[in-house]
Amino acid sequence: MDEWWLVFVPDPERWGPLPEEGVLRVRDLPAALDAVGLRPGDPVFVRPDFVVDAESLQFALSPDFRDLERESRRNYATDIRLLLSWLWLRGVPWRAATIADLRSYKQFRVDSPLNPQRIGGTKWNREAAALTQLYKWAKVNPLPVDVGRRADRAASARSSRVSWLTPRTWGLWQDLGLRGVGRDGAPLPGWDGRTELRNTAFVGLTLSSGLRRQEAGAMLTFEVPTRRLRSGRYCHGLVASALSRSKRDRIFYTSIESRRRAEQMALAAAVLILRQPDGQDQPVPDNVIPLRPSGD
């Protein structure tokens, strides 16, 4: 076997029952991983000779790699594994790889007719960013690949295609997709509008503020901005460091209208009732906002 393996530490609820004799001669594998410092979502690189690679493990535990979002860590690790396998087949330790080796790898990934799974320039640039981080962490000099070097980037890379909507088209999209209203202004047949207020409030907030979906979706009611700027059309709030990709608090701005919609959504949710087991209806406490109506 010539392929490196990549294993991700599972979340606690996904471990399932473990054999009494242990796994890989380890009696309590979750405790052993925790002792090493591995957390759910962390990658573990296993060489083709079935040995955990100590150096790549230290890279996975490094602060630079740990500060990435979980999905970014998964993508970077997957990209790095491909290079490790390619170098292993050629008998080249990854630390000893040269600029020529990485240029050959780039040509194989992007242009070689011998590769039936060639990738585009944009994908290569992402892989180059992952490999650059690996070699910078390892302090390999000169860097065999550097996404900041023009020669190491793909000339065929294209920026994301963005389609802009006019205000009129945007309004039509909201009516059809979020409010269930047809071109004639009448409700569409079969439209279930129970999430309409929530969806329009969420879209309005992300559009006005430029927040990422994860940032806006995890915002609590008391984090919705209330302090207006001097002009009165916008207010500002704070994205918590736990939600931002940079892992730092960040100020953002949103319109008064988007804040008003978010407040309306919270108010509407607060007046819903919860069905109790004894059949009695009880008002929802002020600090509880149910995510869906009772009876779902």
C-alpha positions as CSV (number, residue, x, y, z in Angstrom):
1,M,0.0,0.0,0.0
2,D,1.4,3.4,-1.0
3,E,-1.4,5.8,0.2
4,W,-1.3,7.8,3.4
5,W,-4.4,7.4,5.6
6,L,-6.2,10.3,7.2
7,V,-8.3,9.8,10.3
8,F,-10.3,12.5,12.0
9,V,-11.0,12.4,15.8
10,P,-14.8,11.9,16.1
11,D,-17.1,13.8,18.3
12,P,-17.8,12.1,21.7
13,E,-21.3,11.0,20.7
14,R,-20.0,9.3,17.6
15,W,-17.5,7.0,19.3
16,G,-20.0,4.2,19.9
17,P,-19.2,1.1,22.0
18,L,-15.5,0.3,22.1
19,P,-14.2,-3.3,22.5
20,E,-13.1,-4.2,26.0
21,E,-9.6,-5.2,24.8
22,G,-9.2,-1.7,23.4
23,V,-8.3,-0.4,20.0
24,L,-4.8,-0.6,18.4
25,R,-3.5,-1.9,21.7
26,V,-4.8,1.1,23.5
27,R,-7.3,0.3,26.3
28,D,-9.0,3.7,26.4
29,L,-8.5,5.4,23.1
30,P,-10.6,8.5,23.7
31,A,-8.6,9.2,26.9
32,A,-5.3,8.6,25.1
33,L,-6.2,11.0,22.4
34,D,-7.2,13.6,24.9
35,A,-3.9,13.1,26.7
36,V,-2.0,13.9,23.5
37,G,-4.1,17.0,23.1
38,L,-6.2,15.9,20.1
39,R,-9.8,17.3,20.0
40,P,-12.8,16.3,17.9
41,G,-12.2,17.2,14.3
42,D,-8.4,17.1,14.5
43,P,-6.7,15.0,11.8
44,V,-4.2,12.2,12.4
45,F,-1.9,11.2,9.5
46,V,-1.0,7.5,9.2
47,R,1.9,6.5,6.9
48,P,1.5,3.6,4.4
49,D,3.5,1.4,6.9
50,F,0.6,2.0,9.4
51,V,2.6,4.3,11.7
52,V,1.2,7.5,13.0
53,D,3.4,10.3,11.6
54,A,4.7,12.2,14.6
55,E,5.8,15.3,12.7
56,S,2.5,15.8,10.9
57,L,0.7,15.2,14.3
58,Q,2.7,18.0,15.8
59,F,1.6,20.2,12.9
60,A,-2.0,19.3,13.5
61,L,-1.6,20.4,17.2
62,S,0.2,23.7,16.3
63,P,-1.6,27.0,17.1
64,D,-1.5,28.1,13.4
65,F,-3.4,25.0,12.3
66,R,-5.7,24.9,15.3
67,D,-6.9,28.5,14.8
68,L,-8.5,27.5,11.5
69,E,-12.2,26.6,11.3
70,R,-13.0,22.9,11.7
71,E,-14.0,22.6,8.0
72,S,-10.9,24.4,6.9
73,R,-8.7,22.1,9.0
74,R,-10.4,19.1,7.3
75,N,-9.9,20.5,3.8
76,Y,-6.2,21.4,4.5
77,A,-5.5,18.0,6.0
78,T,-7.1,16.3,2.9
79,D,-4.9,18.4,0.6
80,I,-1.8,17.6,2.6
81,R,-2.5,13.9,2.5
82,L,-2.5,13.9,-1.3
83,L,1.0,15.4,-1.4
84,L,2.3,13.0,1.3
85,S,1.2,10.1,-0.8
86,W,2.6,11.5,-4.0
87,L,6.0,12.1,-2.4
88,W,6.0,8.6,-0.7
89,L,5.6,6.9,-4.1
90,R,8.8,8.7,-5.2
91,G,10.7,8.0,-2.1
92,V,10.9,11.6,-1.0
93,P,10.5,12.5,2.7
94,W,8.1,15.5,2.8
95,R,10.6,17.6,4.7
96,A,13.2,17.0,2.0
97,A,10.9,18.0,-0.9
98,T,12.4,20.7,-3.2
99,I,10.9,23.5,-5.2
100,A,11.3,21.2,-8.3
101,D,9.4,18.5,-6.5
102,L,6.5,20.7,-5.7
103,R,6.4,22.2,-9.2
104,S,6.2,18.7,-10.6
105,Y,3.4,18.0,-8.2
106,K,1.5,21.1,-9.3
107,Q,1.9,20.1,-12.9
108,F,0.6,16.6,-12.1
109,R,-2.4,18.0,-10.2
110,V,-3.4,20.6,-12.7
111,D,-2.1,19.8,-16.2
112,S,-0.9,16.2,-16.5
113,P,-2.8,14.0,-18.9
114,L,-1.7,11.1,-16.8
115,N,-3.9,12.3,-14.0
116,P,-7.5,11.4,-14.6
117,Q,-8.6,13.6,-11.7
118,R,-7.0,16.9,-12.6
119,I,-8.2,20.0,-10.7
120,G,-8.8,23.6,-11.6
121,G,-6.6,26.5,-10.8
122,T,-8.8,27.7,-8.0
123,K,-8.6,24.3,-6.3
124,W,-4.9,24.2,-6.7
125,N,-4.4,27.6,-5.1
126,R,-6.3,26.3,-2.0
127,E,-4.0,23.3,-1.9
128,A,-1.0,25.5,-2.3
129,A,-2.2,27.5,0.7
130,A,-2.4,24.4,2.8
131,L,1.0,23.1,1.7
132,T,2.5,26.5,2.3
133,Q,1.3,26.5,5.9
134,L,2.7,23.0,6.4
135,Y,6.2,24.0,5.2
136,K,6.2,27.3,7.0
137,W,5.4,25.5,10.2
138,A,8.2,23.0,9.5
139,K,10.6,26.0,8.9
140,V,11.8,24.4,5.6
141,N,14.0,26.9,3.8
142,P,13.7,27.7,1.0
143,L,10.0,27.0,0.9
144,P,9.3,24.3,-1.7
145,V,5.9,25.9,-2.3
146,D,4.7,29.3,-1.4
147,V,1.2,30.5,-2.4
148,G,2.6,34.0,-2.3
149,R,5.0,33.2,-5.2
150,R,3.4,33.8,-8.6
151,A,5.0,30.7,-10.1
152,D,3.4,28.5,-7.4
153,R,-0.1,29.8,-8.2
154,A,-2.3,28.5,-11.0
155,A,-2.6,30.9,-13.9
156,S,-6.0,29.4,-14.8
157,A,-7.5,30.3,-11.4
158,R,-10.7,32.2,-11.7
159,S,-12.3,34.3,-9.0
160,S,-15.8,33.3,-7.9
161,R,-18.5,34.2,-10.3
162,V,-20.9,36.7,-8.7
163,S,-24.3,37.6,-10.1
164,W,-25.6,40.9,-9.0
165,L,-29.3,41.6,-8.6
166,T,-31.1,44.9,-9.1
167,P,-33.2,46.1,-6.1
168,R,-36.3,45.1,-8.1
169,T,-35.1,41.6,-8.8
170,W,-33.9,41.2,-5.2
171,G,-37.4,42.2,-4.0
172,L,-38.9,39.6,-6.3
173,W,-36.6,36.9,-5.0
174,Q,-37.6,37.7,-1.4
175,D,-41.3,37.6,-2.3
176,L,-41.1,34.3,-4.1
177,G,-38.5,32.5,-2.0
178,L,-39.1,33.8,1.5
179,R,-42.6,35.2,1.7
180,G,-44.5,32.9,-0.7
181,V,-45.9,35.8,-2.7
182,G,-46.4,35.4,-6.5
183,R,-45.8,38.1,-9.2
184,D,-49.4,39.2,-8.8
185,G,-49.0,39.8,-5.1
186,A,-51.2,36.9,-4.0
187,P,-50.0,34.1,-1.7
188,L,-48.7,31.0,-3.5
189,P,-50.9,27.9,-3.2
190,G,-49.6,25.5,-0.4
191,W,-47.2,28.1,1.0
192,D,-46.3,27.3,4.6
193,G,-45.4,30.7,6.1
194,R,-44.5,29.6,9.6
195,T,-40.8,30.4,9.1
196,E,-41.3,33.5,6.9
197,L,-40.5,36.1,9.6
198,R,-37.5,34.2,10.8
199,N,-36.1,33.7,7.3
200,T,-36.6,37.3,6.1
201,A,-35.1,38.6,9.3
202,F,-32.0,36.4,8.9
203,V,-31.5,37.3,5.2
204,G,-32.0,41.0,6.0
205,L,-29.5,41.0,8.8
206,T,-26.8,39.1,6.8
207,L,-27.3,41.3,3.7
208,S,-27.2,44.6,5.6
209,S,-24.3,43.7,7.9
210,G,-22.2,41.5,5.7
211,L,-22.0,38.9,8.5
212,R,-21.2,35.3,7.6
213,R,-24.1,32.9,7.9
214,Q,-22.4,31.2,10.9
215,E,-22.0,34.5,12.6
216,A,-25.5,35.7,12.0
217,G,-27.1,32.4,12.7
218,A,-25.4,32.0,16.1
219,M,-26.3,35.5,17.3
220,L,-28.3,35.7,20.5
221,T,-31.2,38.2,21.0
222,F,-29.3,40.4,23.4
223,E,-26.4,40.6,20.8
224,V,-28.6,42.2,18.2
225,P,-27.3,45.8,17.8
226,T,-29.3,48.5,19.5
227,R,-26.9,51.5,19.6
228,R,-27.4,53.8,16.6
229,L,-24.7,55.7,14.9
230,R,-24.9,59.5,14.7
231,S,-26.7,59.4,11.3
232,G,-29.4,57.3,12.7
233,R,-29.7,54.8,9.7
234,Y,-27.3,52.2,11.1
235,C,-26.4,50.7,14.4
236,H,-23.3,48.7,15.4
237,G,-22.7,45.5,17.3
238,L,-19.9,43.1,18.1
239,V,-19.2,39.6,16.7
240,A,-17.9,37.4,19.5
241,S,-14.4,36.0,18.9
242,A,-15.8,32.4,19.2
243,L,-17.8,33.0,16.0
244,S,-15.4,34.9,13.8
245,R,-12.9,33.2,11.5
246,S,-10.1,35.4,12.8
247,K,-11.0,34.3,16.4
248,R,-11.1,38.0,17.4
249,D,-14.0,40.2,18.4
250,R,-15.1,42.3,15.4
251,I,-17.4,45.3,15.2
252,F,-20.1,45.2,12.5
253,Y,-22.8,47.5,11.3
254,T,-26.4,46.8,10.2
255,S,-29.4,48.9,9.2
256,I,-32.1,50.0,11.5
257,E,-34.6,48.2,9.3
258,S,-32.8,44.8,9.6
259,R,-32.6,45.2,13.3
260,R,-36.4,46.0,13.5
261,R,-37.1,42.8,11.6
262,A,-35.0,40.8,14.0
263,E,-36.8,42.3,16.9
264,Q,-40.1,41.5,15.3
265,M,-39.1,37.9,14.9
266,A,-38.0,37.6,18.5
267,L,-41.2,39.1,19.7
268,A,-43.3,36.8,17.5
269,A,-41.4,33.8,18.8
270,A,-41.8,34.9,22.4
271,V,-45.6,34.8,22.3
272,L,-45.7,31.2,21.0
273,I,-46.9,28.6,23.5
274,L,-45.5,25.3,24.5
275,R,-47.7,22.3,24.8
276,Q,-47.2,20.6,28.2
277,P,-47.5,16.9,28.7
278,D,-50.7,17.3,30.7
279,G,-52.4,19.1,27.8
280,Q,-52.2,22.5,29.4
281,D,-50.8,25.5,27.4
282,Q,-48.3,27.6,29.2
283,P,-46.7,30.9,27.9
284,V,-43.1,30.7,26.9
285,P,-40.8,32.4,29.5
286,D,-39.3,35.7,28.5
287,N,-35.8,34.2,28.1
288,V,-36.9,31.3,25.8
289,I,-37.4,31.5,22.1
290,P,-38.6,28.3,20.6
291,L,-37.1,27.4,17.2
292,R,-40.4,26.0,15.9
293,P,-44.1,26.2,16.8
294,S,-45.6,23.7,19.2
295,G,-47.1,20.6,17.5
296,D,-44.1,20.1,15.1
